Structures are given as C-alpha cells and as structure tokens.
Amino acid sequence: MRFAASNVLLLACLFSFVCSLSIGAVQVDFYDVWLALWSYDNTQLAQKIVIELRLPRAVLAFLAGAGLATAGLILQTVTRNPLADPYLFGISSGASFGVVLLLTLFGVQSGLAMSGAALLGSICAMSLLLLIAYHKGTAQIENMLLAGVALSFLFNAFTSLLLYWSDPQAVSAIIFWSLGSFSRADWAWMWLPSVVVISGLLIVICFRRHLNALLLGDESAVTLGVNVHRLRLGMLLVSSLLTAVLVAACGGVGFVGLMIPHIVRFFISQARVLGMVVTALSGGLLMLWVDVIARIIIENQELPIGVITAAIGSVFFLSLLMFRKRTASI
C-alpha cells in the first residue's frame, strides 16, 4: 500500500513537471512539450520557451523543494522538534547575509560565487549556534532553538543594515531575490544544486539508523553506540550546505522545510527510506506548483516565491492549530 502511494506521488511529480513546462504567460500544449523534450528544434518558438526558459526553472523548483524538505527533516530529527527548520536555526538568515554582503560589496552575481558566500554565511551562523549551545560543555535542544531564533534576528538585522547603505537600484533587485525567485535558473550552474540535493538525500538515507536512534533521546542513542555530538554536528553541516546552495540559487523560501516533513509525518513514517524519499518528492511537488502560481497569478508579472510559500504555510499551521483544539475538546 505504501509503495502504491509512493508510485502515485511519483506520477504526480512527473505530471506536475510537464504541467509546469506547459503553463505560463504563453501556453504550450502537451504535444509541443513532448516534442521539445524528445526532439528539440531551436527554430520553434514554443520549444525554445520550454527548453531554454521553463525547463531550468522547473528543475530548480523541484530541487529547491526537495532540498529544503530534506533540510527540514534533518533539523526536526536531530532536535526532536517537529517545528524546526533552517529559518528557525538562523541557517537561512546567515546564508542570505552572505549573499547580500557579496552583492553589495562586490556586485558579483555568479551562481558559484553566490553559493560560496551563502555557504560561508550559513557555516558562520551554525558555528555561532554551536558555540552558544555548547558554552557550558553540554548542549540542550532548548538552548539550540533559542540561540537559533536569536541568530536569525541578528543576521536579518545585519542584512537590513547592508540594504540601508546600498545603492537604491541594487536594493530593489536584492529584495526581489531575497523574497525568492526561480528566474535566475541557468543550466551553466544547475549541476551544483543537483549534486548537493542528491548527495544530501543519500547521506540522510545512509545514516537513517543513527538518526532513528537519535529520536529515542541522546542517552538511548549513546547506549546504541551512536556518537551523538558528531552525528548532530555532521547533520547540521549537511543541512547548512543544502540551505546555503538553495538560498544562493533561488533566494529566501520559507516554510517548505517546516511544513513538508510535518505533513508527510501524518501519513507515513519518516524513519524508513521510503518516508525520506516521499518527503523529498513532496517538497519538489509543492514547489513545482508554487512556481506555476507565481508565473500566472498576476498577468505579465512574477510573484515572489517566498510570498506564496509563506501564505500557504501560515494557513496550514492555523488550520493545524484549529484542528488540534477541536480534537482536544472532543
């Protein structure tokens, strides 16, 4: 039954991928999409739109959703908190600060350079988080969460300060990027998020037994032979790398790493390989349709991705809160 559900999800991802190539300001029928994918002719306008504009966007959207969902799953597992995500730990804010610092000081917009700056920013945030959490020799999950929230506000303040002193024309472009967009998708550097997301998911799958032991508590994990501190540090670094590369590629996209693992957990256990793969596929599926909505909801304009994900996430958690209150009152 679970494998049947996963097959349905996979088919839904493939169908959504084709729809994302077809739907837009210029409608392209499925037959032209098929021709573009299997026998590309650059003299045909519809096929050029599919291959050169929409296909890299769709690939980046799917990778962003899968990567952020995987990063959220990692953080929720190592902290044993179902509401943990890269934003809560300041990882995304640190990555955004690194990119904004690069853009404002040097004006470099290379995908590889932005990914490096985002990685340095996220590692800086993670290092400060671990330094604060391990200040007295032992790290409590509560301390990590509180330190992450504080660091998130701190890096957001630094980012706002940089924007305040930047050129007004550059500020508008940076703000649009920070709200999230797939318009910068380019085949030249698409290999980077692809390698990072696939590698991150494979690492999580390989260490699934250690992560499952960590869910039982630190003491239980130690008795099972797990080096808790090393595992937690390694998983936090993997989550930082995923977040940094994706923030550099598409800007700030919130709630995906928080919402998708939470939803999947209602239907399937994430302790198994299937649950981890379903989490990644669900994140990619969501972002494919978010990208479609961003391109068509306003005529001749593109709505920032982060605005849509924030709206969906807030409605989801308000609905979840009302459902829990109703369940508790029964």
N, C-alpha and C positions, 0 to 999 in steps of 0.2 A: 504493500500500500504506500509506504513511504517512497519507494523508488518510483512508483507510478506518479506520485505528486511531484517528485523532482523532475521527471520527464516532462510533465505538463508545464512546469516552471521553465524548463529549458526551451520548450517550444514557444512559450510566451515571450521569452527573451529574443528568440530568432524572429518571431512575428513583429515584435516591437522594434527591433533593429531595422527591419525592412520598412516599417511604417515611418520611422524617423528619417529614412532616406527619401521617402515619397512626399511627406507632408512638409509644407513650408510656404513662404510667400509665393513661390512658383510651384504649383502642384505637378508632380511627376507620377505617372501611373506605374503600377507594379511591373508591367511588362518592360517599360524603359529602364526601371531599376534593375531588373533581371539582366537585360542586355548590357547595361553598364558594368555589372559585376562580372559577367562571364565573357563578354566580347566588347571591350571598351573601344569606342570610336570617338576620338577627341574632336571630331568635326561636328558632332551632335551636341547642341547646347544642353539638352536635358541630361545627357550622360556626363557632360563636364560638370554640371551642377552637383550631380550625385557623387562623382569620384573625387573632385577637387575641393568641394565645399562641405558637403554634408557627411560624407563617409568619415573623414578625420574627426569631425565633431561628434559623430555617433560613437566612434571608438573611444575617444577621450571621455565622453559622458559615461559610457559603460565602465571604463577603467576607474574613473573617479568614484562612481557609486560603489563598485566592488571593493576598491581600496579603502575608502572611508568606512564602509561597513565592517571590513576586516579589522581596521584600526580600532574601531569602537568595540568590537568583540574582544580584542586583546585587552583593552583597558578595563572593560567590565569584568573580565575573568581574573586578571591579576589583582584587581582591587576588591573583587567580590561585591561590586556595586553595580546594579543594573542601569544606573543613570550616568555612568561615567562615559566620557567621550573626549576626543582631542581638544575641544574647546575648554572643557572643564579643567583640564590639566595645564592649560596655557601653551600647549604644543602648537596649536594653530596660530595663536596670537604671536608667539615667538617667530614662527615661520613667516607670518605676514610682516612682522617688523623687519626681518632680514631682507625681504624682497623690497619693501618700501625704502629702506636705507640704501640699497643698491640703486634703485631707480632715482631717488632724489639726489644722491651724491655724484653718481657716475652716469646716469641716464642709460645704462646698459639694459637691453631688453632681450638678450639671448636666452633661449629656453634653458640651456645648460647652466649659464651663469645664474639665472634666477633660481634654478633648483638648488645650486650650491649655496646661494645666500639663504634660501629658505631652510636648508638643512642645517646650516650653521646657527641660524636663529632658533630653530627647534631644539637643537642639541644644547644651546645656551639655556633655553628655558627648562629643559629636562635636567640639566646639571644643577641649576639653581633649586629645582624642585627636590632632587635627591639630597642636595646639601642641606636644605632646610629640614627635610623629613628625617635624615639620619644625624641631625645635630647632636642628639644625646645618645647616639650609638645604636638605637633601635628605631625603626620606622613603623608608625601606626598608620593604618589605612586612613583614619580620620585626618591625621596631620597632612598626609599627602593630598587629600581632597581640598582641605582648607588652603594649603600652600599653592595648589594649582589654581584655585579661584583668584587668590591674591596676585599671582604672577600673570594671570590672564588680564586682569585690570591694569597691572603695571605696564605690560608690553603694549596694551591698547593705548595707554596714556602716552608712551613714547612715540607710537605711530602717529597719534593725533598731533603731537608736537612737531614731528617732521613735516606733516602735511601743512601745518600752520606756517612754517617758514619756507615752504616750497613755492615754486612758480605757479600762479593760478591755473595756467593751461595744463601743466603737468598734474596738478591736483585732481582735476576732473577725470583724467584718464586713470589715475591711480585709484580713485574712489570707485569708478566703474569696475576696475579689475578686482578690487577688494570685495565687492559685492558678489562676485562670481560670474564667470562667463566662459563659454567654450569657443568663443570667436577666434582665439589665438591658436586653435588646433592646427598643427602643421606636421606633415609626415617626416620632416627633417629631424625632429627630436622626439617623435612619438615612441621610439624604442625605449626611452628612459622610463616613463611611467609604466609601460608594458612590462619591462623586466622587473621593476620594483614591485608592482602589484602581484604579479605571478609568483615571484620569489617570496614575498611576504605571506601569501596564502599557503605556499608549500611549507614554509617554516612553521607556521601555526599548525598545519596538519601533522608535520613530523614530531612536534612537541605536544601533541594533544594529550597524551597520557600524563605528562608533567603538569600541564595546565589543569587537567581534571583533578589531579591530586591537590593542586593549589586551592581549588574550590572548597575542599574539605577543611581548610584552615592551615596556617603556617606550621603549627606543631604536628598535625597529621601528615602534612607533606614531607616534613623533615624525617619523620619515622619511616616513611616510604622510600627514603633515600634521595629526595629531591633537594638540590641546593637552592633554597627559596630565594635568597638575595641575588644570586647570579641569574636565576631564571627570570625574576621580576625585572632586573636591570636589562637583560637581553631583550625581553618582550617590549619593554618601554622604548628601547632603541629602535626596534622594528616598527613600532607604532609611530615613532618620531619620523623615521625615514619615509614611511607611507604618507604621512600627513604633509611633510615638507615638500616632497616631489609634486603631490597633487595640488597643494596650495600654490606653488610656483606655476603650475600648468593652467589652473582654472580659477585661482583666487579663493576667497573665503566662501565655503559652502557648509553651512551649519546643519545640525540636527540629523544628518544621514547616519553618522556613526553612533548617534544616541538612539535613534528611532528604529532602524532596521533590525539590529540584534534583539531589541526589546520585542518587536513584533514576531520575529521568527521563533523566539523562545516560547511563545504561546502555542505553537503548532508542532514543533519538532525540537528534540534535544540537540543542543549545540556541542555536546561532549563528543560526538562522533564526527567522522569525516563528512558524512552526508550533511549534517547540520551546518558545518563550517562552509561547505560549498554552496548550500542553499542560501546562507547569509550573504555571501559574495554575489551570487546571482540576483538575489532580491534587491541588493543595493544598486547593481547595474541596471536592472529593470526599472527601478524608480527613476534613476537619473536620465534614462533614455526619454521617458515621457515628460520629465521636468524640462528637458531641453526642447522638446517639441512644443510644450506650452509656452516656454519663453520666447519662441520664434513666431508664434501665431496669435498670442493673446492680444497684442497691440499691433495694429496694421502699420507696416513699414518701420517698425521699431523692435528692438530686442530687450526684453525684460531681464534684469539680472537674476541669475540662478539662485543666489542666496535669498532673495526676497521670497521666491516661491517655496523653497525648502523650509524657510522659517515659518511661513504661513501654514504649510502642511504640518510641520512639527508641532506648532502651538495648538492647532485644532486637535491633533492626535492626542496630545497629553491632557488637554482639557477634557476630551471625551473619556480618556482613561481614568481621570480623576473622578468624573461623574459616575462612571461605571462602578468603580470601587466603592464609592459612597453608597450607591444603590445596592450593591451586593452586601455591604456591611449592615445595611438597615433591614435586610430581609431576614 
